[in-house]
C-alpha cells in the first residue's frame, strides 16, 4: 500500500487532484471531511472561521496529529489498504509522521501543490462555494495565517514531489494524471 499525501494552500488544486485520482480509481480521503464530521457530531455550524478555530482547538486538545489518526482509523476500518490511497489536505509534518508510523516510511509520499496567492484567491471566489470558504479577501488572508500556523509551510517545503498549478485547469489536469500514472506504475 502506498499513501499519497497532498498538501497546499487553499485554492491550489487539492480537491481537483483528489477528483482526478478518484476518476482514475484511487481511493481518496479528505482531511477536512474528518473535521467537518467532528463538527457536525457536535452540532457546530460549518463556516470558514468555525472550521479553522475548531481545527485549532482539537489539535491543541488531542494533539496535532488527531485528524491524521482519524484517517488512519478510517483506512484500517475499511480494510482498503491495497494499492494507492490519496489523502488530501495535509497541514503539517506531524500528520506525515503519523502516516509513516502507521503505514511505513517508504510507503508515504508527500506531494505539494503550489499556486500563486492571488490566483488561489480568485479561484476560491469563482468556485461553487464550500461552506468553509472565506467570503472576503481579509477572511482569505486570515485563513492563510491560520493554515501556516499549523506548519503547512514546512510540509510544502519538505514535500517529496511538487506540482505547480499556475495556469488554466486544462494545463493542470494532465500534470495530475501524469503524476498519478507514475505512482500507479
C-alpha positions in Angstrom: 0.0 0.0 0.0 1.2 3.5 -0.9 -0.2 6.7 0.5 0.0 10.0 -1.5 -0.4 12.8 1.0 -1.4 16.1 -0.7 -0.6 19.5 0.8 -1.0 23.1 -0.4 -2.8 26.3 0.4 -6.5 26.8 -0.1 -7.4 27.1 -3.8 -4.2 25.5 -5.1 -6.0 22.5 -6.6 -6.0 19.8 -3.9 -9.7 19.0 -4.4 -9.3 18.8 -8.2 -6.3 16.5 -7.7 -8.5 14.3 -5.5 -11.3 14.2 -8.0 -8.8 13.2 -10.8 -7.4 10.5 -8.5 -11.0 9.2 -7.9 -11.7 9.2 -11.6 -8.6 7.0 -12.1 -9.7 4.5 -9.5 -7.8 5.7 -6.5 -9.3 5.7 -3.0 -9.3 9.3 -1.7 -9.7 10.7 1.8 -10.0 14.4 2.7 -8.6 15.6 6.0 -11.2 18.4 6.1 -14.0 15.8 5.8 -12.9 14.4 9.2 -13.0 17.9 10.7 -16.5 18.6 9.2 -17.7 15.2 10.5 -16.5 16.0 14.0 -18.1 19.5 13.9 -21.4 18.0 12.7 -21.3 15.5 15.5 -21.0 18.4 18.0 -23.7 20.5 16.2 -21.2 23.3 15.2 -22.1 25.4 12.2 -19.6 24.8 9.4 -18.1 28.1 8.1 -14.6 29.4 7.5 -14.0 30.8 10.9 -15.6 28.0 12.9 -13.7 25.3 10.9 -10.3 27.0 11.4 -10.9 27.6 15.1 -12.3 24.1 15.6 -9.3 22.5 13.9 -7.0 24.6 16.0 -8.9 23.6 19.2 -8.9 19.8 18.5 -5.2 19.9 17.6 -4.5 21.6 20.9 -6.7 19.3 22.9 -6.0 15.9 21.3 -2.6 16.5 19.6 -1.6 18.0 16.2 -1.9 14.6 14.5 -5.6 14.0 15.6 -7.0 14.3 12.1 -4.3 12.0 10.6 -5.1 9.4 13.4 -8.8 9.6 12.4 -7.8 9.0 8.7 -5.6 6.0 9.7 -8.6 4.6 11.7 -10.9 5.0 8.6 -8.4 3.4 6.3 -7.8 0.4 8.7 -11.6 0.1 9.4 -12.4 0.0 5.7 -9.6 -2.5 5.1 -8.8 -0.9 1.8 -5.0 -0.9 2.3 -4.1 -2.4 -1.0 -2.9 -0.2 -3.9 -2.5 3.5 -3.7 -4.5 5.8 -1.4 -4.7 9.6 -1.7 -5.1 11.8 1.3 -5.8 15.5 0.6 -5.4 18.4 2.9 -2.2 17.7 4.9 -1.5 20.6 7.3 1.9 19.7 8.8 4.7 17.2 9.1 3.2 15.8 12.4 0.5 14.3 10.2 3.1 12.9 7.8 4.9 11.3 10.8 1.6 9.7 11.9 1.1 8.2 8.4 4.7 7.0 8.2 4.3 5.3 11.6 1.1 3.7 10.6 1.9 2.6 7.0 5.7 2.6 6.8 8.3 5.3 6.0 8.7 4.1 2.4 5.0 3.9 1.7 4.2 7.6 2.2 4.8 10.3 -0.5 4.2 14.0 0.3 3.0 15.9 -2.7 2.8 19.7 -2.6 0.7 21.7 -5.0 1.7 25.3 -5.4 -0.2 28.2 -6.9 0.4 32.0 -6.5 -1.8 33.6 -3.8 -3.7 35.9 -6.0 -4.6 33.1 -8.4 -5.7 31.0 -5.4 -7.9 33.7 -4.1 -9.5 34.3 -7.5 -10.2 30.5 -7.8 -11.8 30.4 -4.3 -14.1 33.3 -5.2 -15.2 31.7 -8.5 -15.8 28.2 -7.4 -19.0 26.8 -6.1 -18.8 28.0 -2.5 -17.8 25.4 0.1 -19.3 26.1 3.5 -15.9 26.8 4.9 -14.6 29.1 2.2 -13.8 32.8 3.1 -16.2 35.4 1.9 -13.7 38.3 1.6 -10.0 38.9 0.9 -9.5 39.8 4.5 -11.0 36.5 5.6 -8.9 34.7 3.0 -5.7 36.2 4.4 -6.8 35.4 8.0 -7.3 31.7 6.9 -3.9 31.7 5.3 -2.3 32.8 8.6 -4.2 30.1 10.4 -3.1 27.4 7.9 0.5 28.5 8.0 0.3 28.4 11.8 -0.3 24.6 11.6 3.1 24.2 10.0 1.9 23.9 6.4 4.8 25.9 5.0 7.2 23.3 6.4 5.2 20.5 4.8 5.2 22.3 1.5 9.0 22.9 1.8 9.8 19.3 2.7 7.5 17.7 0.1 8.9 14.8 -1.9 7.2 16.0 -5.1 5.6 19.2 -6.3 3.1 20.2 -8.9 2.9 23.8 -9.9 -0.6 24.9 -10.8 -0.2 28.4 -12.1 -2.3 28.2 -15.3 -5.6 27.0 -16.6 -7.2 23.8 -15.4 -6.6 22.4 -18.8 -2.9 22.6 -18.1 -3.2 21.3 -14.5 -5.2 18.1 -15.2 -2.5 16.5 -17.4 0.1 17.2 -14.7 -2.0 15.4 -12.1 -2.8 12.5 -14.4 0.9 12.1 -15.2 1.9 12.1 -11.6 -0.8 9.6 -10.6 0.0 7.2 -13.5 3.7 7.2 -12.5 2.7 6.4 -8.9 0.3 3.7 -10.0 3.1 2.1 -12.0 
